[in-house]
């Protein structure tokens, strides 16, 4: 019975949290509108630009490379599996963020 109840409870709790967040945000916005606040307050301050997409893409590629290298190390018995996966994922993810930072600086200097 737990095999069925746990996924149902997980999705119900997730739906409940999202519903509460959306309804609270809607109530807050309606209160601001009725009080005469500026509608530009609702605009998101976080915008995706080309650099953010590039950075996240490079980061995910770095994580994938870390998983592949960790698998190679654990299969070759060069590292324990418990150590190989977290360390390689963090190492390659961090290296990809450093590379994206350096590439952005290089592109900014060219402009």
C-alpha positions as CSV (number, residue, x, y, z in Angstrom):
1,X,0.0,0.0,0.0
2,X,2.9,2.3,0.7
3,X,4.0,2.0,-2.9
4,X,0.9,3.8,-4.0
5,X,0.5,6.2,-1.2
6,X,3.9,7.7,-1.2
7,X,3.9,9.0,-4.8
8,X,0.3,10.2,-4.4
9,X,1.2,12.1,-1.2
10,X,4.3,13.5,-2.9
11,X,2.4,14.9,-5.8
12,X,-0.4,16.2,-3.5
13,X,2.1,18.0,-1.3
14,X,3.9,19.5,-4.4
15,X,0.6,20.6,-5.9
16,X,-0.5,22.1,-2.5
17,X,2.8,24.1,-2.2
18,X,2.5,25.4,-5.8
19,X,-1.1,26.3,-5.3
20,X,-0.4,28.2,-2.1
21,X,2.5,30.1,-3.7
22,X,0.4,31.1,-6.7
23,X,-2.7,32.1,-4.8
24,X,-0.6,34.1,-2.3
25,X,1.2,35.9,-5.1
26,X,-2.1,36.6,-6.8
27,X,-3.7,38.1,-3.6
28,X,-0.6,40.2,-3.0
29,X,-0.8,41.6,-6.6
30,X,-4.5,42.3,-6.3
31,X,-3.9,44.2,-3.0
32,X,-1.2,46.3,-4.6
33,X,-3.3,47.1,-7.6
34,X,-6.3,48.1,-5.5
35,X,-3.9,50.4,-3.5
36,X,-2.7,52.1,-6.7
37,X,0.8,50.6,-6.9
38,X,2.8,50.8,-10.1
39,X,2.3,47.6,-12.3
40,X,6.0,47.6,-13.2
41,X,6.6,46.1,-9.7
42,X,5.3,42.8,-11.1
43,X,8.0,42.4,-13.8
44,X,10.7,39.9,-13.0
45,X,14.1,41.3,-12.3
46,X,15.8,38.1,-13.6
47,X,16.1,37.9,-17.3
48,X,17.6,35.2,-19.4
49,X,20.2,36.6,-21.7
50,X,22.5,34.7,-24.0
51,X,25.2,34.5,-21.4
52,X,23.0,32.9,-18.8
53,X,21.8,30.2,-21.3
54,X,25.4,29.6,-22.3
55,X,26.6,29.4,-18.7
56,X,23.9,26.9,-17.7
57,X,24.4,24.8,-20.8
58,X,28.1,24.6,-20.2
59,X,27.5,23.8,-16.5
60,X,25.2,20.9,-17.4
61,X,27.7,19.6,-20.0
62,X,30.4,19.8,-17.2
63,X,28.2,17.8,-14.9
64,X,27.6,15.2,-17.6
65,X,31.4,15.0,-18.2
66,X,31.9,14.6,-14.4
67,X,29.5,11.7,-14.3
68,X,31.2,10.0,-17.3
69,X,34.7,10.5,-15.7
70,X,33.5,9.3,-12.3
71,X,32.0,6.1,-14.0
72,X,35.4,5.5,-15.7
73,X,37.3,5.9,-12.4
74,X,34.9,3.7,-10.5
75,X,35.0,1.0,-13.2
76,X,38.8,1.0,-13.3
77,X,38.9,0.8,-9.5
78,X,40.9,4.0,-9.4
79,X,38.5,5.6,-6.9
80,X,35.7,4.4,-4.7
81,X,32.3,5.0,-6.3
82,X,31.1,6.9,-3.2
83,X,34.0,9.4,-3.7
84,X,34.2,9.4,-7.5
85,X,30.7,10.6,-8.3
86,X,30.4,13.7,-6.0
87,X,34.0,14.8,-6.5
88,X,34.0,14.5,-10.3
89,X,30.6,16.2,-10.6
90,X,31.6,19.1,-8.4
91,X,35.0,19.3,-10.1
92,X,33.8,19.4,-13.7
93,X,30.8,21.6,-12.8
94,X,33.1,24.1,-11.2
95,X,35.5,24.0,-14.1
96,X,32.7,24.6,-16.6
97,X,31.6,27.7,-14.6
98,X,35.2,29.0,-14.5
99,X,35.5,28.4,-18.3
100,X,32.2,30.2,-18.9
101,X,33.4,33.2,-16.8
102,X,36.7,33.4,-18.7
103,X,34.9,33.2,-22.1
104,X,32.5,35.9,-21.0
105,X,35.5,38.2,-20.1
106,X,37.1,37.4,-23.4
107,X,34.0,38.3,-25.3
108,X,33.5,41.5,-23.3
109,X,37.0,42.6,-24.0
110,X,36.4,42.2,-27.8
111,X,33.3,44.4,-27.6
